Amino acid sequence: MFEGHTAHQAAGLEGAMAIARREDLRYRSLSSLLEVAIQSIDISRHGKEFVMQKYCDGPEVDANFVLLDGETLFLEVCDDFLKSADVNGTGELNAFIELDSIFPSSLPPQELNLIRNSFHKTLLRLGLDSEILRVEGRVQDSTTEYRDIDEIIDLHARLAPTKVDPCDWLIEINPRPPGKKGSQIIEYTHGVDYWGLAMLIALCDKDRMRALSHTFQNGHQYWRIMVFIPTDYPVDSCEGVFDCRMLDPQIIRS
């Protein structure tokens, strides 16, 4: 599913390049990189088909919704910092693997409201009205951008203001709470237990859900950062713990 922007389904480099020519996509000038990306797909897990769409360079966020009867009881938004494949990203992997997330987001209030309202409408259109949901997206034409100041990369006001208003860019919807570590961070920061709320939804205990979906009186207590350290290694020549045959091959390739 794509929302608010066009996406194309392809299978193989030839089909992808045909779409790029027909739709006048920038992929035409990146054919070698596109070929590498397609060859890196694990067909045994994902199949041959994939989706192509325009790249959005706006700040990325994870929006964690607590919905009950169509109402947003609680929403926590965190900033996903630049990936190595972003236009101004750093690192050597050249991928969109998460590197670090900061809780809560420092996007301006109007853009956080945009995320809340736009993603909420999308979820309701899909019939998701009483769920714990993790929605990933970006803000296109944001008033902020990531910049390096004194060797610290963070969100700052754009140097060159955009000529259009910011808009939401939905990436994916996960019908589940955030992962264990992310949920713990939200619990420490806001006092809201997403996995506990998920159990209450299953039990249809609406009164306790409403009672436990509130942050602290003065909002979040502090900021926390979750750091991921990805590794790049040849799967077929792994050593050490990978030789013990106790790890499933799918785990090694994850």
NORCOR-V439221 format. One record per residue. NEAR is the number of other ideal C-beta (glycine too) atoms within 10 Angstrom. Layout:
# NORCOR-V439221
NEAR ; NEAR
This chain:
# NORCOR-V439221
9 ; 13 ; 17 ; 12 ; 12 ; 10 ; 11 ; 19 ; 11 ; 20 ; 12 ; 14 ; 15 ; 8 ; 17 ; 22 ; 17 ; 13 ; 15 ; 20 ; 11 ; 9 ; 13 ; 8 ; 20 ; 9 ; 21 ; 13 ; 10 ; 13 ; 13 ; 8 ; 12 ; 19 ; 14 ; 12 ; 17 ; 17 ; 9 ; 8 ; 14 ; 11 ; 10 ; 9 ; 9 ; 9 ; 10 ; 11 ; 12 ; 16 ; 10 ; 17 ; 13 ; 14 ; 11 ; 19 ; 17 ; 21 ; 24 ; 23 ; 26 ; 22 ; 24 ; 24 ; 22 ; 25 ; 22 ; 19 ; 10 ; 11 ; 12 ; 16 ; 19 ; 21 ; 19 ; 24 ; 21 ; 25 ; 22 ; 21 ; 21 ; 18 ; 19 ; 15 ; 15 ; 17 ; 7 ; 11 ; 18 ; 12 ; 15 ; 7 ; 14 ; 15 ; 16 ; 14 ; 13 ; 16 ; 21 ; 15 ; 22 ; 18 ; 23 ; 22 ; 22 ; 15 ; 22 ; 16 ; 7 ; 10 ; 21 ; 18 ; 11 ; 18 ; 23 ; 16 ; 12 ; 20 ; 24 ; 20 ; 12 ; 18 ; 21 ; 13 ; 9 ; 14 ; 7 ; 17 ; 12 ; 15 ; 18 ; 23 ; 21 ; 20 ; 25 ; 17 ; 26 ; 19 ; 24 ; 19 ; 16 ; 22 ; 18 ; 19 ; 16 ; 17 ; 14 ; 11 ; 8 ; 4 ; 5 ; 7 ; 15 ; 13 ; 19 ; 13 ; 11 ; 13 ; 7 ; 6 ; 8 ; 13 ; 6 ; 7 ; 10 ; 20 ; 17 ; 24 ; 25 ; 20 ; 17 ; 10 ; 21 ; 14 ; 12 ; 14 ; 21 ; 23 ; 14 ; 9 ; 12 ; 20 ; 22 ; 16 ; 22 ; 24 ; 14 ; 13 ; 20 ; 20 ; 14 ; 20 ; 17 ; 24 ; 14 ; 14 ; 22 ; 17 ; 13 ; 21 ; 16 ; 8 ; 10 ; 8 ; 14 ; 14 ; 8 ; 13 ; 23 ; 16 ; 11 ; 17 ; 21 ; 12 ; 16 ; 11 ; 6 ; 6 ; 9 ; 16 ; 12 ; 8 ; 14 ; 18 ; 12 ; 18 ; 10 ; 10 ; 6 ; 12 ; 5 ; 10 ; 10 ; 6 ; 10 ; 6 ; 7 ; 12 ; 7 ; 6 ; 9 ; 15 ; 9 ; 7 ; 7 ; 8 ; 12 ; 9 ; 11 ; 10 ; 9 ; 13 ; 10 ; 8
